[in-house]
Structure formats: structure tokens, C-alpha cells
Amino acid sequence: MTVQEFCAQYYVDRKGTHSQKWDALLRKFGDSNLLSMWVADMEFKTPQPVIDALAKRVEHGVYGYSDVPNSYYDALNKWEQEHYGYRIEKEWVRFSPGIIPALYWFVNMFTEEQESVIVMTPVYYPFLNAVKDNGRKLITCDLDYKDGIFTVDYERFEKLITDNDVKLFILCSPHNPAGRVWTEEELERMLDICQKHKVLVISDEIHQDIIAPGFRHIPSAIVARGKYASNIITANAPSKTFNLASCLHANIIIQSPVIRAIYDAFIKRYYQAETNLFGITAAEAAYTYGETWRQDLLKVIYSNYSYVKEQMTEYPGIHVCPLEGTYLLFMDLRAYIKPDQIKEFIQDECRLACDYGEWFGEKWRGFIRMNVATHPNFVKQAVDSIKKELKIIKTINGVNTEKK
Ligand SMILES: Cc1ncc(COP(=O)(O)O)c(C=O)c1O
């Protein structure tokens, strides 16, 4: 299916459907009249077999307490094995209503107050909140950044771990918003350091299925042929891939029986609600029948990304970070816009709602994150307005080349 065909078949106008992306702009940005390019969900209907499976379940009419069928575990395992060579046993799998709630649990499960948890910034902001909201010490290891490219400074990472006696590392793989799909070598180096210093790793792999051509996602649990698996909790979900965020369903995969026992004991104390029937139904159908749709979706995402990248080459100094994975494009506008004026530029002049760089860590003020899993017309409109306003700045003020 071409990009045009996909959009014709799956695009939906979400305004007036209580969508946070379109209907909460006033609350979030103080302005309801912006083109919405923020938050990580899509304007596309989930695959038809998922809709059909949900419709069948709705039609049944009884939504009482339900168990997770074996067919769910089979579908999850098949998806992971076929895509990533990751074989998952049923007994390793637990569920949560989302990855972020689970991160909050993990912080409480594996650390005491004031103990240190490390993340690599810039990073999806709930990672920061999960640590701070629980009274733990947040250690941020900034990724190295040069001209749009993010890499890890392993020495800094290790020193921060030893200096702060870090207990837990929340890894984002692929990385939101850096757009990186970590290579096996990069993961091996990070995980090696964690193992050496007995740091437990939570590997958030929610973006695992949104990978650009030429790149390959490797689950942390199978890096170096599973060498680190006993030190890792994997969290993944079909929610980003298939636009199912409100079905509130995520997988927690724990290979180590020791970690599983700690997890189960913690959950027992707080009592875990039953799984969401609709989340399970949607996820199983997506894993089973969603692959063709996903392949078509990837064409839309990476054609939108290529469009932005190509258009912005007109403005050297503005860096569109390579989108190796995820549909969340990070753009460095600091060559033209003073970081403290980014909000005025993006909202008041360009009339866009984007996630701001500083949400992902203060150092990244002057960046924006733009969601390109949307209709190409919106992407074009957003890029046109950024280019138009940049042109005005260039003409009137000259380029702001101040070093930050
Ligand atoms: C890295 C990452 N983790 C987790 C989430 C959200 O997870 P959930 O909706 O399952 O809580 C997002 C959403 O954008 C994300 O980017």
C-alpha cells in the first residue's frame, strides 16, 4: 500500500473525540488553535482485524472478570521471535496498565528513598518524574550531542553510577526523543557497566517496532546472546505500534526467577487489578494480524521524516536528528532561535503544538520534538510554517549564531 492509500484508508480526524492530542491543547499549551504535533499517538485507525476483534468482544456483551488466554502468550512470543529472535516463556510475562505505571512500581520495588536511579537525557519526561515523584535521587547522564547525533559517554555513565551508588538504570531503547536505535555494541557496553556495578536495568522497548529501514532493534535481554538477561526487566507493548494507548495494556517480561519473586511479592502487597479485557483482545489481534499494516505505517512515518529532513537542509545549522527509530523527531533550532524564545517561536509564530526540548531535560531547551506519525499534509503544514517564520528571522535579524 502506498502512503497515499494508507492515509486514505486509515486517517481519521480526531478532533472532538476527547483526544489529548487535539482536544487538550488549551489545557496543555494555553491555546486551542494550534496544529497538534505533540504526544506519541497517531491519527491512524488501528488495523482492521484489531477493530474486528474488539467489535466481536463488545458484541458478546459480557465484560466480566477474564483470564489471559494462552493464545495471547503465543501471539506475543511469535511476534517477538519472528521480529527479534527473542523467545519468551509464558511464566516470564506480567502485565501492567502501561509502561509508565510500571516504571513507578519498579522505582518503589527496587530502590529505597534517596537511593539513586540513572537515566540518559534527553529522555521521555515521565522517566524523570517516576524517580522524582518517589523521592529517589535522579541521576541524569546527558548523551553526547554533536550536530544532531546522540551517542553515549560510557565513562561519564560509569562514573555517575559509582559516584552515586546507583541501583537502577531506566534505559530507553529505542531512545525517545534522541531517535537512536542502539546498536548491539552500544547496548553491550551500557549493560556491561550495569552488571559490573550491580545496577538493575529496566529496558523500556515500547518503540521497538518503529524502526527505520537499515536499522535493527535488539532486545536488551538478548544482547550478547542473553549474557545480561538475569539483570534486566523488559517492558514493551503494542500501544505505540498499533495506536492502542488508551487500551491500557503493557507487557513486563522478567527472565530472572529472583527478580520475578521480588516483583510478585511487591505486587501482592499492592494488589494488581485484573488485566483489561479490551487491551488483551486488541494486543493479541495486533500481534497476530497487524504486520502488513505496520509495514505500511512505517512507509508513512519515514516518508514524513525524509520530507522534514530534506526541507530543513535549506537552513544549515538546524539539525533534524536522524530518526533511526520511533516516530518522534527531535529538531535542534538553536542556530536560529534563542532557547528562551522557543515557545514564542513555535506556538505564537508557527502556531504549532510540539513537545519542548526542556521537557526532556533542561539542557535541551531550544529543541522541539515533532510527532511524524500523522497525515503528510500536517507535516507539510508544520514544516512550511517553521520555514516561513525562519525566513522572516533570517531577513529581519540575520541568523542568531550566538553560541549557547
Ligand atoms: C519511551 C516511552 N515509554 C513509555 C511511554 C508510554 O507508555 P504507556 O502509555 O504504556 O504508559 C511512551 C510514550 O510516549 C514512551 O515514549
The ligand as a MOL file (V3000), in Angstrom:
LIG
                    3D

  0  0  0     0  0            999 V3000
M  V30 BEGIN CTAB
M  V30 COUNTS 16 16 0 0 0
M  V30 BEGIN ATOM
M  V30 1 C 9.7140 5.6020 25.9050 0
M  V30 2 C 8.2710 5.5970 26.2890 0
M  V30 3 N 7.8450 4.8130 27.2960 0
M  V30 4 C 6.5530 4.7570 27.6690 0
M  V30 5 C 5.5990 5.5310 27.0270 0
M  V30 6 C 4.1790 5.4890 27.4670 0
M  V30 7 O 3.8570 4.2400 27.9140 0
M  V30 8 P 2.4140 3.8820 28.4760 0
M  V30 9 O 1.4020 4.6470 27.7000 0
M  V30 10 O 2.3450 2.4060 28.2680 0
M  V30 11 O 2.4410 4.2400 29.9340 0
M  V30 12 C 5.9920 6.3660 25.9740 0
M  V30 13 C 5.0160 7.2210 25.3070 0
M  V30 14 O 5.3190 8.0450 24.5070 0
M  V30 15 C 7.3560 6.3930 25.6010 0
M  V30 16 O 7.7840 7.1690 24.6010 0
M  V30 END ATOM
M  V30 BEGIN BOND
M  V30 1 1 1 2
M  V30 2 1 2 3
M  V30 3 2 2 15
M  V30 4 2 3 4
M  V30 5 1 4 5
M  V30 6 1 5 6
M  V30 7 2 5 12
M  V30 8 1 6 7
M  V30 9 1 7 8
M  V30 10 2 8 9
M  V30 11 1 8 10
M  V30 12 1 8 11
M  V30 13 1 12 13
M  V30 14 1 12 15
M  V30 15 2 13 14
M  V30 16 1 15 16
M  V30 END BOND
M  V30 END CTAB
M  END
